[in-house]
Amino acid sequence: MRATFDYDVLIAGAGPAGAHTALRLARAGWRVGLLDMRRFPRKKACGEFLSPACVPMLEDLGLLEGLLASGARRVSGMQLYAPRSCAHGHFVTIGPYRPGAHEGQHGFGLGIRREVLDEQAVRAAERQSGITCMLGWRVHYATQDESGRVSGLSVSNPDGKRLQLTARFVVAADGPRSRVAGSLAWTNKWRGQERFALIARFHGVESTTEAHVQVLDGGDYFAACPIDSGIFTANLVVDREALAGGNRSLDALFAERLDRAPALQAKLAYAELVEPISACGPLRTMTRRTSGPGVALVGDACGFVDPFTGEGMFFAMRGAQLLAEEVHAFLSGKRSERSALRRYEQARRREFGPRYGLAKLLQRGLRRRGVADRVVRTLGRWPRLCDLVLGLTGDYVPPSGLLSPLVWRSVLGTANRVPVHDAASDPGLVRY
Ligand SMILES: Cc1cc2nc3c(=O)[nH]c(=O)nc-3n(C[C@H](O)[C@H](O)[C@H](O)COP(=O)(O)OP(=O)(O)OC[C@H]3O[C@@H](n4cnc5c(N)ncnc54)[C@H](O)[C@@H]3O)c2cc1C
């Protein structure tokens, strides 16, 4: 006799990874239970920059229009700063690779508050037939049948009552400290340098369509982005030791690092904090596995890298797309679960492996004295090379694109050259 389940798919966590997986599976006809311990809108520590490759995925789910109507800012490029050098790049076509969404010559990423981004996805899930949203429900652990196969979740409802929900398949999208992964003993302790982020939001920054990254000597960095409602979000990422400096307040630490970032300091000269600076971390988490019988992880639940290249939401949304495709194939009997999960893992490795590698390499390199300046100075001399780096970190140029002659012809030739930002007319830009 076939067992009966409460849901076809039960998803822990309704951030971008969970909400996108739910929407995709419900649209394919499956009964989905989507749980989150928080109610929306909720805050989430983030640089709030969505890389250009996220834009078509938002459009595909019908979410883009609502975000733009809510004031999401189009981000056309980035200003990169090292202690003694700077470079500008744009999200433009590189050889055969186009940023997914275009406005005139430029592709764009988006800057939007997470309260807005995540709430709109959850509201879309609430409207979508086939999805039962359970907000304010806490997941405790994955339940397993006698064979060890994951068969559901142990949860508490908003009144604190413990319940067991069952499903043909469970998705863990419950973020970097995943309870589901923890309950399966899949989490690994990160033994490297622990990093923390300070998050600040400002009003009163001169309007810009460019994000701003500033690496400091020693590897601390600022990542800042214009977002909706005239807000400019600036994150500062530091080593744990920087936070351990006695009674030093977050404001003082932020101000001290800002003294070493003159271009950003100039931008923020007349700005006011919208809310107190907050801190989060440690940032790095790791898992040993990302799938097993009856369950798969997606988004930050799979492990979280330092947000230097601003790709976490791309990994969450693209991961949701890859996973939903395979879970659908398994549930509809097109593939065995084993083969579907193997394909999911392979696709993740193929698409994300080189990107994780690149992000880690940049992280490591930039901590070494002088390396950031050498890299940024070279990018400053070769704007098209800087565009290529933005294409890579903007997720629309795959790392394998570095082997393409078309890419290098586009970078080294002049035919495709775009007007480069005029540094002299930018009051926030300090020339070295
Ligand atoms: C400081 C910082 C800056 C960043 N900047 C950027 C950036 O600019 N661009 C970018 O693309 N990425 C950035 N990231 C990364 C990005 O925020 C994440 O990669 C992204 O949020 C991952 O989405 P997710 O859905 O996997 O997880 P989350 O967004 O964390 O969602 C997980 C959800 O699970 C829920 N949950 C957790 N535990 C439970 C439980 N036990 N029961 C029920 N629900 C639970 C949580 O409430 C949450 O809603 C940044 C991250 C940090 C920390």
The ligand as an ORCA input file, in Angstrom:
! r2SCAN-3c Opt
* xyz 0 1
  C      26.516     40.526      5.410
  C      25.983     39.829      4.189
  C      25.922     40.499      2.972
  C      25.431     39.857      1.837
  N      25.340     40.545      0.669
  C      24.847     39.952     -0.429
  C      24.654     40.667     -1.634
  O      24.867     41.881     -1.725
  N      24.186     39.989     -2.716
  C      23.889     38.652     -2.673
  O      23.476     38.079     -3.689
  N      24.026     37.938     -1.524
  C      24.476     38.568     -0.413
  N      24.568     37.865      0.764
  C      24.177     36.465      0.768
  C      22.652     36.303      0.778
  O      22.097     37.065      1.817
  C      22.300     34.839      0.957
  O      23.105     34.067      0.107
  C      20.816     34.560      0.648
  O      19.995     35.218      1.569
  C      20.552     33.059      0.679
  O      19.176     32.808      0.601
  P      18.543     31.536      1.340
  O      17.100     31.530      0.959
  O      19.359     30.345      1.104
  O      18.693     31.836      2.905
  P      18.020     32.962      3.796
  O      17.764     34.169      3.002
  O      18.871     33.065      5.010
  O      16.610     32.338      4.198
  C      16.521     31.264      5.107
  C      15.147     31.300      5.758
  O      15.032     30.156      6.591
  C      14.369     30.512      7.771
  N      14.748     29.576      8.829
  C      15.961     29.393      9.373
  N      15.923     28.452     10.332
  C      14.643     28.030     10.382
  C      13.958     27.072     11.199
  N      14.594     26.354     12.129
  N      12.633     26.902     10.999
  C      11.961     27.618     10.054
  N      12.554     28.540      9.282
  C      13.879     28.734      9.437
  C      14.837     31.928      8.055
  O      13.900     32.637      8.868
  C      14.947     32.524      6.644
  O      13.786     33.217      6.264
  C      25.022     38.511      1.916
  C      25.059     37.829      3.142
  C      25.525     38.477      4.275
  C      25.544     37.761      5.585
*
